[in-house]
Amino acid sequence: MMKNKIPYIFAGLAIVVITFSILFSRLLLKISVFPKEDSIILNIPTGSSYNNVLDTLNANLIIKNKKAFNWLVKKKKYPDLIKSGKYVVNKPMSINELIDMLRAGNQAPIRVTFNNIRSMEQLAGRFAKQLEIDSTDFMMFFSDISNYSKNGFTKENIISIFIPNTYEFYWNTDAKGIYTRMLTEYNKFWNSDRMEKAEKLGLSRTDVSIIASIIDDEVLKKEEKPVIAGVYLNRLKRGMLLQACPTIKFAMNDFTITRVLYKHLEFESPYNTYKYKGLPPGPIGCASIEGIDATLNAEDHDYLFFAAKADFSGFHNFSKTLSQHNRYAAEYQRELDRRRIFR
């Protein structure tokens, strides 16, 4: 009789196991993870241990069934597969969804915007403010020329790959990742149309960025940028000194100067375009798209000089001769004196 009952016992056990499995699976898929606020950001730094992750989860989420959570964590081997990042939880979810998100590294991208940047140090600060990367790590990477020399860049011109705009990065992107991404964007930006225009002007991409960075600092009025680009190109063609005041401020690392004096023009630096012909070694900041396109579409004219208008409107007087330029420059200098601007 016992032998006849054995199949029924095994069948009963199988039903129990299957029933339990179904119920447990439903539990794992049931909404049981709730953010403590409307939208929670889970920051998991690089090198975090599983206990670090648990602390972060417990501080920000309500997980209804801890036993089911712990079981699935082990089942999916998450402690061995921790991925750093910035994860967003803005709605209730299941235990399975939470672990899959963390295990797969499905983090939310961060929009990083930069403009009006004068140096790599400023860029380092901007990225460190929004991403996990430390500004020191950023600077260490870009101080090592071997990281980018194969792509034709130097310490002086590497800043040219950072074209001001808004870009999406993952929070845990390191310096190499930032460089790779910006290089891709840089090559995309320099499309065939822009390259063709640069070649017609006899300029490299870096040359264009250098001129554009000077124009960005020199010019307030958008409509004047192509005109002043034409002045600089004319001076370069004739082998004249560029004599761009912004390069003096950059060389001296003093952007508080409002009036460039003769003593400033003696400052020794390859960026001093009052002493050395041609373009400086690199851009004096992140050249804007507007500045780059103004350079590529420079006006064709015969002007060799320009001076700020004495009405302080932000516009300039343009001249073809030095004598005419000196008259305009004298007017501006007198107005600076009148307004007691001596530095």
Legacy VTK file of the C-alpha trace (Angstrom):
# vtk DataFile Version 3.0
C-alpha trace
ASCII
DATASET POLYDATA
POINTS 343 float
0.000 0.000 0.000
2.872 2.358 0.882
4.386 1.888 -2.558
1.177 3.035 -4.153
1.147 6.222 -2.009
4.723 7.331 -2.855
3.863 8.831 -6.290
1.080 10.830 -4.670
3.453 12.143 -1.994
5.997 13.268 -4.605
3.231 14.835 -6.670
2.019 16.704 -3.613
5.522 17.973 -2.804
5.983 19.082 -6.411
2.730 21.038 -6.249
3.864 22.709 -3.020
7.271 23.623 -4.504
5.725 24.959 -7.699
3.116 26.912 -5.764
5.803 28.385 -3.491
7.971 29.273 -6.495
5.081 31.040 -8.210
4.205 32.981 -5.071
7.853 33.880 -4.440
8.339 34.971 -8.049
5.261 37.163 -7.801
6.691 38.648 -4.615
9.940 39.546 -6.411
7.997 41.136 -9.246
5.517 42.903 -6.986
5.913 46.649 -6.405
7.649 46.688 -3.037
10.412 49.312 -3.334
9.394 52.899 -2.631
11.519 56.083 -2.807
11.363 58.109 0.429
10.853 61.256 -1.665
9.280 61.943 -5.062
12.610 61.470 -6.830
15.649 59.877 -5.230
19.214 59.926 -6.546
21.374 56.998 -5.499
25.072 57.879 -5.731
27.258 54.781 -5.717
30.918 55.903 -5.808
33.623 53.935 -7.583
35.008 51.216 -5.307
31.874 50.948 -3.161
31.403 47.741 -1.168
28.078 45.937 -0.940
27.634 47.304 2.576
28.160 50.832 1.229
25.446 50.199 -1.347
23.100 48.815 1.318
23.599 51.933 3.437
22.701 54.106 0.442
19.613 52.034 -0.384
18.361 51.984 3.203
18.862 55.734 3.557
16.817 56.518 0.462
14.395 53.656 -0.179
11.749 51.663 1.657
12.158 47.995 0.733
9.075 46.128 1.988
10.417 42.576 1.909
14.075 42.443 2.971
14.229 38.626 2.878
13.182 38.506 -0.765
15.620 41.318 -1.539
18.547 39.510 0.145
17.676 36.245 -1.591
17.603 37.826 -5.061
20.790 39.817 -4.400
22.643 36.550 -3.755
20.882 34.735 -6.600
21.949 37.430 -9.102
25.442 37.743 -7.541
25.050 41.501 -7.267
27.731 41.954 -4.535
30.307 40.820 -7.130
28.845 42.990 -9.898
28.527 46.417 -8.270
28.673 49.264 -10.788
29.282 52.809 -9.641
27.020 55.549 -10.916
24.192 57.959 -10.295
20.862 56.146 -10.319
17.444 57.805 -10.280
14.418 56.236 -8.586
11.375 58.401 -9.213
8.597 55.838 -8.828
7.824 52.621 -6.925
9.381 49.517 -8.418
9.822 45.801 -7.811
12.816 44.243 -6.085
13.754 42.616 -9.369
13.683 45.956 -11.213
15.857 47.627 -8.577
18.528 44.931 -8.596
18.520 44.699 -12.404
18.970 48.475 -12.670
21.936 48.485 -10.269
23.467 45.288 -11.656
23.291 46.520 -15.256
24.576 49.991 -14.373
21.510 51.685 -15.873
22.281 55.127 -14.485
20.825 58.446 -15.544
23.029 60.710 -17.697
23.985 64.160 -16.424
23.858 67.264 -18.616
27.117 69.207 -18.334
27.191 72.724 -19.769
30.292 74.886 -20.073
31.039 78.232 -21.711
33.218 81.283 -21.056
36.043 78.955 -19.995
39.573 80.395 -20.001
41.674 77.453 -18.812
41.896 73.718 -18.226
41.744 74.435 -14.489
38.327 76.038 -14.947
37.168 73.047 -16.983
38.406 70.702 -14.259
36.331 72.609 -11.722
33.243 72.551 -13.929
33.381 68.769 -14.448
34.252 68.058 -10.797
31.198 70.042 -9.726
28.800 67.786 -11.633
30.571 64.434 -11.981
32.321 62.050 -9.609
35.759 62.951 -11.012
38.116 64.993 -8.843
39.591 68.121 -10.439
43.098 66.855 -9.557
42.525 63.626 -11.514
41.241 65.672 -14.449
44.349 67.882 -14.431
46.720 64.926 -14.009
45.298 63.258 -17.110
45.510 66.381 -19.276
48.961 67.263 -17.942
50.285 64.024 -19.445
50.727 64.740 -23.149
51.052 61.014 -23.946
47.299 60.704 -23.338
46.470 62.729 -26.439
49.614 63.481 -28.486
48.760 60.597 -30.832
45.736 62.622 -31.899
47.921 65.624 -32.743
47.319 67.750 -29.638
49.707 69.517 -27.295
49.319 70.820 -23.739
48.836 74.286 -25.210
46.051 73.397 -27.644
44.245 70.448 -26.016
41.630 72.899 -24.711
40.407 73.297 -28.293
38.557 69.946 -28.158
36.225 71.394 -25.520
33.715 73.229 -27.690
31.228 75.060 -25.418
27.833 73.398 -25.418
25.726 71.019 -23.322
26.791 67.373 -23.262
25.508 64.267 -21.482
27.914 62.250 -19.347
27.499 59.463 -16.849
28.335 60.553 -13.302
31.259 58.120 -12.968
32.956 59.072 -16.264
36.712 59.387 -15.670
39.169 61.782 -17.326
39.941 59.377 -20.155
36.216 58.937 -20.786
35.730 62.708 -20.851
38.595 63.095 -23.322
37.301 60.306 -25.581
33.810 61.783 -25.598
34.988 65.348 -26.282
37.313 64.151 -29.057
34.354 62.414 -30.719
32.263 65.594 -30.425
35.178 67.676 -31.736
35.609 65.490 -34.832
31.855 65.565 -35.388
31.802 69.346 -35.103
34.587 69.706 -37.661
32.492 68.426 -40.548
33.490 68.594 -44.208
31.969 72.071 -44.633
33.993 73.605 -41.789
37.150 71.762 -42.834
36.797 73.034 -46.392
36.437 76.626 -45.187
39.493 76.294 -42.933
41.585 74.902 -45.796
40.575 77.802 -48.064
41.838 80.191 -45.397
45.062 78.208 -45.054
44.283 77.431 -41.412
44.258 74.255 -39.339
41.450 73.472 -36.916
43.677 74.583 -34.055
44.514 77.856 -35.853
40.818 78.598 -36.205
40.216 77.850 -32.516
43.075 80.171 -31.505
41.736 83.096 -33.546
38.166 82.383 -32.405
39.216 82.335 -28.731
40.825 85.774 -29.145
37.747 87.157 -30.915
35.464 85.775 -28.193
37.403 87.785 -25.619
37.802 90.855 -27.797
34.310 91.345 -29.179
30.992 92.032 -27.463
28.890 92.478 -30.581
28.151 89.306 -32.536
27.944 91.136 -35.859
31.507 92.407 -35.484
33.121 89.009 -35.037
33.508 88.198 -38.774
34.864 91.739 -39.359
37.529 91.429 -36.657
38.346 87.910 -37.839
39.053 89.505 -41.223
41.406 92.031 -39.570
43.423 89.300 -37.874
43.606 87.251 -41.067
44.813 90.317 -42.992
47.538 90.931 -40.420
48.658 87.316 -40.545
48.830 87.384 -44.358
51.011 90.483 -44.280
53.322 89.103 -41.604
52.286 91.794 -39.127
52.116 91.356 -35.387
48.655 90.285 -34.309
48.687 92.760 -31.392
45.660 91.244 -29.667
45.119 92.627 -26.162
43.371 89.467 -24.852
46.581 87.489 -25.370
48.381 89.865 -22.973
45.813 89.251 -20.245
46.103 85.508 -20.833
49.911 85.609 -20.787
49.869 87.520 -17.495
46.994 85.387 -16.150
45.297 88.606 -15.088
41.814 89.024 -16.512
41.043 91.978 -14.276
43.057 94.252 -16.569
40.684 96.711 -18.243
43.349 98.885 -19.824
46.404 97.318 -21.449
49.386 99.606 -20.810
52.829 99.809 -22.445
54.383 98.045 -19.444
52.078 95.084 -20.058
53.253 94.820 -23.656
56.772 94.006 -22.432
55.665 90.899 -20.569
57.728 87.932 -21.744
55.560 85.120 -23.066
55.017 83.251 -26.348
51.396 84.414 -25.964
52.452 88.081 -26.181
51.278 88.898 -29.712
52.780 92.382 -29.407
56.254 90.805 -29.307
55.941 87.668 -31.412
54.516 87.297 -34.896
51.970 84.686 -35.868
49.488 82.916 -33.668
50.161 82.084 -30.013
50.850 78.412 -29.114
47.220 77.637 -28.310
43.743 79.053 -27.705
43.351 81.486 -24.809
40.113 79.768 -23.788
37.413 77.476 -25.101
36.572 78.968 -28.486
32.805 79.311 -28.906
30.899 77.909 -31.879
29.975 81.484 -32.746
33.641 82.529 -32.699
34.764 79.550 -34.766
32.096 80.098 -37.411
32.849 83.836 -37.477
36.486 83.018 -38.215
35.583 80.503 -40.905
33.257 83.093 -42.458
35.552 86.076 -41.944
34.707 89.211 -43.902
36.913 89.933 -46.901
38.054 93.568 -46.518
41.185 95.724 -46.357
41.080 96.708 -42.671
44.265 96.189 -40.697
43.344 97.927 -37.443
40.437 98.385 -35.077
39.892 100.374 -31.891
37.018 100.433 -29.428
34.644 103.337 -29.931
34.942 106.114 -27.350
31.214 105.975 -26.624
31.738 102.617 -24.871
28.972 101.085 -26.991
30.983 97.894 -27.430
31.458 98.593 -31.140
34.751 99.337 -32.903
36.162 101.761 -35.457
37.983 100.001 -38.291
40.921 101.456 -40.191
43.009 100.673 -43.248
45.900 102.963 -42.259
47.909 103.362 -39.051
47.394 107.145 -38.956
43.617 106.731 -39.056
43.791 104.027 -36.391
45.920 106.219 -34.124
43.270 108.948 -34.213
40.558 106.495 -33.159
42.822 104.957 -30.493
43.624 108.417 -29.084
39.905 109.205 -28.772
39.374 106.006 -26.805
42.399 106.637 -24.574
41.140 110.138 -23.732
37.766 108.710 -22.755
39.490 106.131 -20.520
41.344 108.992 -18.831
38.137 110.958 -18.435
36.456 107.987 -16.806
39.562 107.461 -14.632
40.154 103.933 -15.884
43.872 103.513 -15.364
44.246 99.757 -15.022
LINES 1 344
343 0 1 2 3 4 5 6 7 8 9 10 11 12 13 14 15 16 17 18 19 20 21 22 23 24 25 26 27 28 29 30 31 32 33 34 35 36 37 38 39 40 41 42 43 44 45 46 47 48 49 50 51 52 53 54 55 56 57 58 59 60 61 62 63 64 65 66 67 68 69 70 71 72 73 74 75 76 77 78 79 80 81 82 83 84 85 86 87 88 89 90 91 92 93 94 95 96 97 98 99 100 101 102 103 104 105 106 107 108 109 110 111 112 113 114 115 116 117 118 119 120 121 122 123 124 125 126 127 128 129 130 131 132 133 134 135 136 137 138 139 140 141 142 143 144 145 146 147 148 149 150 151 152 153 154 155 156 157 158 159 160 161 162 163 164 165 166 167 168 169 170 171 172 173 174 175 176 177 178 179 180 181 182 183 184 185 186 187 188 189 190 191 192 193 194 195 196 197 198 199 200 201 202 203 204 205 206 207 208 209 210 211 212 213 214 215 216 217 218 219 220 221 222 223 224 225 226 227 228 229 230 231 232 233 234 235 236 237 238 239 240 241 242 243 244 245 246 247 248 249 250 251 252 253 254 255 256 257 258 259 260 261 262 263 264 265 266 267 268 269 270 271 272 273 274 275 276 277 278 279 280 281 282 283 284 285 286 287 288 289 290 291 292 293 294 295 296 297 298 299 300 301 302 303 304 305 306 307 308 309 310 311 312 313 314 315 316 317 318 319 320 321 322 323 324 325 326 327 328 329 330 331 332 333 334 335 336 337 338 339 340 341 342
